Amino acid sequence: MENRENRIDVAMTSTISAGKFFFEGVVANVSRQGLKMAELPGKFDAVMSTCTAIVTGEGKSFRLVLQPRWSKGKGYYREVGFMIVDSPAGWASFLDQLDGNDADDDDAWWAQA
């Protein structure tokens, strides 16, 4: 059985660029290596190789390069799991703040379930 990374449930807004089109969605959970975006329109093409997203939460915005890994249709909306291909330096610190850990503490992100 494959080990999944720990995830933290969040509710952050996101604008994702897919070619010439932009879509609004909600980041539902995050991990060190990826995130799940919900409420994307059903016409979002989850087969593309990479896309760019601006994720905003707690007053901060981050530009992430993402690669779709899976997609699940849900009526007019779609949930998509993304692998984070590239993120800014502050993204890891932001994730540490979300889980309430300092960088020197045992990291809940990597704990084995």
DAMO-V172916 format. One record per residue. N is the residue number from 1. PHI is phi in radians with two decimals (none if undefined). Layout:
<<N/PHI> <N/PHI>>
//
This chain:
<<1/none> <2/-1.39> <3/-1.37> <4/-1.67> <5/-1.18> <6/-1.14> <7/-2.17> <8/-2.08> <9/-1.25> <10/-2.43> <11/-2.48> <12/-2.01> <13/-1.45> <14/-2.64> <15/-2.03> <16/-2.04> <17/-1.76> <18/-2.17> <19/1.24> <20/-1.54> <21/-1.89> <22/-2.08> <23/-2.30> <24/-1.70> <25/-2.66> <26/-2.16> <27/-1.36> <28/-1.61> <29/-2.71> <30/-2.36> <31/-2.39> <32/-1.12> <33/-1.84> <34/-2.86> <35/-2.71> <36/-1.96> <37/-1.93> <38/-2.03> <39/1.06> <40/-1.36> <41/-1.02> <42/-1.01> <43/-1.44> <44/-1.11> <45/-1.49> <46/-1.56> <47/-1.73> <48/-1.08> <49/-1.34> <50/-2.50> <51/-2.60> <52/-2.04> <53/-2.30> <54/-1.84> <55/-1.85> <56/-2.14> <57/-2.75> <58/0.92> <59/1.37> <60/-2.10> <61/-2.12> <62/-2.33> <63/-1.68> <64/-2.07> <65/-1.71> <66/-2.15> <67/-2.19> <68/-1.07> <69/-2.00> <70/-2.69> <71/-2.55> <72/-2.35> <73/-1.25> <74/-2.61> <75/1.18> <76/-1.38> <77/-2.07> <78/-2.41> <79/-1.83> <80/-2.35> <81/-1.67> <82/-2.11> <83/-1.62> <84/-1.44> <85/-1.52> <86/-2.60> <87/-2.50> <88/-1.28> <89/-0.99> <90/-1.32> <91/-1.10> <92/-1.09> <93/-1.14> <94/-1.07> <95/-1.12> <96/-1.07> <97/-1.16> <98/-1.10> <99/-1.61> <100/1.38> <101/-1.73> <102/-1.46> <103/-1.06> <104/-1.49> <105/-1.32> <106/-1.05> <107/-1.58> <108/-1.10> <109/-1.11> <110/-1.83> <111/-1.09> <112/-1.51> <113/-1.48>>
//
